[in-house]
Amino acid sequence: MRQEEVAVTRSNENGEGSAGGPARGGSGEELGNGHGHGHDESGRRRRRSWFGRNGQSYSHTHFRVYKRRWFGLAQLVLLNIVVSWDWLTFAPVSATAAQYFRVSETAINWLSTAFLFSFVVISPVTVWTLNRGPKESIIWSSIFLLLGNWIRYAGTRADNGIFGLVMFGQILTGLAQPFVLAAPTRYSDLWFTESGRVSATAVATLANPLGGALAQLINPFLGSVPNTVLYVSIIASVATIPSFFIPARPPTPPCASATTPKSELLPSIRQIFRSPPFYVLFLTFSVYVGFFNAFSSLLNQILYPYGYTEDEAGICGAILILVGLVSAALTSPIFDRTHAYQLGIKLFTPLIALSYLALIWAPQTRSLAAPYVLSAVLGAASFSLLPLALEFLVEVTFPSSPEIGSTVCWAGGQALGGVFVIVMNALKEGSADLEEVRREGRGGGSGGDRPQGNMFRALVFEAVVALAVLPLPLCLGVKRLGLRHEKGRLRVDERGEGGGVGVDGEGRGEQGD
């Protein structure tokens, strides 16, 4: 008897579920997709939504999901918030941090840049770890976070600030990021059905920029640099504790595709790089994520030469992210039911490119409306696009294990983010006189449209590259270009038949937590 049959039989014996209908009693955890759906005569769960295939869910009743999946998802959310907060600890207070450590703002930028490059360095280990399971990856992230945060704090306290020690701690926190940022698609594939995977991926993935929003909004009000790092370190330490108690995997698979054999690691990599749509997604994802990272890191330096305060720049960054989170919360459930991934990608990418174009002139208005509104549009489009791209990536690379394509694309985004920060910083025109800027404010109009320290050329560079990449995602689905893609994982869920392997999709047949 196959391993998953043993798991299902054992579940039946315990009164938790059966292939012919819902269980009565048992563990009290929900069956199906956890939304209280009824069942039709064929044993398939009905959806309440008016989206979907004749109002039915694809997965059959002998698959089930567990309430404990929310515990692991919540921990992924928490760690992604903390790791992003670590990334932007110094960016919202770049001028203050430069004065404290007695270094230039370029050196402060390198704290963000080194964090991004750390992702690329540790990516091969991340793929291997996630292939073994998301819990192991979460634990590694927690260890790096604990070490990195307290080393950073030691660097801020010792000898009135040792910048090199702070940089070392920042790199360690950067090593923590890929283990949780690349994990959502692997986790949702392991624990969720086709009617919940986009939302699960969105919640866990978009928690990362939420941490950046908190840093942008809160850090300018935390007082001195040592106090700021101390508060962030305490929060990070508390956040790591639940990592050691989350379940490793569900006792039985949530849907048919979860039982499909995934390719081994090296064959998966070869298979991914033979997929033309993957290259389109990889380049688009890497460029747009890279610019989002660069824009978030440099936002304060983009705005303050025009008289914007650090607080106003922090609010702008928070708007960028919080509006994006709200937008993703509204759109993700829709795409969970329609699975119209390509359509969503083609709707949101033009909005992103045009937002970068308009942002070239936003700081010159010296008003709050222009940068705030454009940041809101950019955030809404970027955050709505992100989970769609990640889930569509799993589709075009199926049956490769989800973490491989996800990690490769995230590594590209982080690497380009670091490169873009360096390039945009090099395109800055001179250095702003902070005292003069603070004295005159936004209404002073010092320097006209191009004050000292402005990043006009950097914003032009950002817009030109974003627009140059735009045609690529718009070509997805075009057969003549080899970019048409048939259903992969979704087709397996439609048929309701898995590949006869264990819950982790690799034939090992684990039986629970």
Salt bridges, closest charged atoms under 4 A:
GLU4 OE2 - ARG2 NE 2.86
GLU5 OE2 - ARG2 NH2 2.92
GLU16 OE1 - ARG64 NH1 3.06
GLU29 OE1 - ARG68 NH2 2.87
GLU30 OE2 - ARG69 NH1 2.69
ASP86 OD1 - ARG152 NH2 3.01
GLU136 OE1 - ARG132 NE 3.04
ASP189 OD2 - LYS262 NZ 3.56
ASP189 OD1 - ARG489 NH1 2.88
GLU194 OE2 - ARG47 NH2 3.78
GLU312 OE1 - ARG442 NE 3.31
GLU391 OE1 - ARG489 NH2 2.55
GLU403 OE1 - ARG186 NE 3.31
GLU429 OE2 - ARG457 NE 3.54
GLU435 OE2 - ARG438 NH1 3.61
GLU486 OE2 - ARG484 NE 3.75
GLU486 OE1 - ARG491 NH2 3.99
ASP493 OD2 - ARG197 NH2 2.87
GLU494 OE2 - LYS487 NZ 2.44
ASP504 OD2 - ARG508 NH2 2.90
GLU506 OE1 - ARG508 NH1 2.64
GLU510 OE2 - ARG508 NE 3.23
ASP513 OD2 - ARG68 NH1 2.56
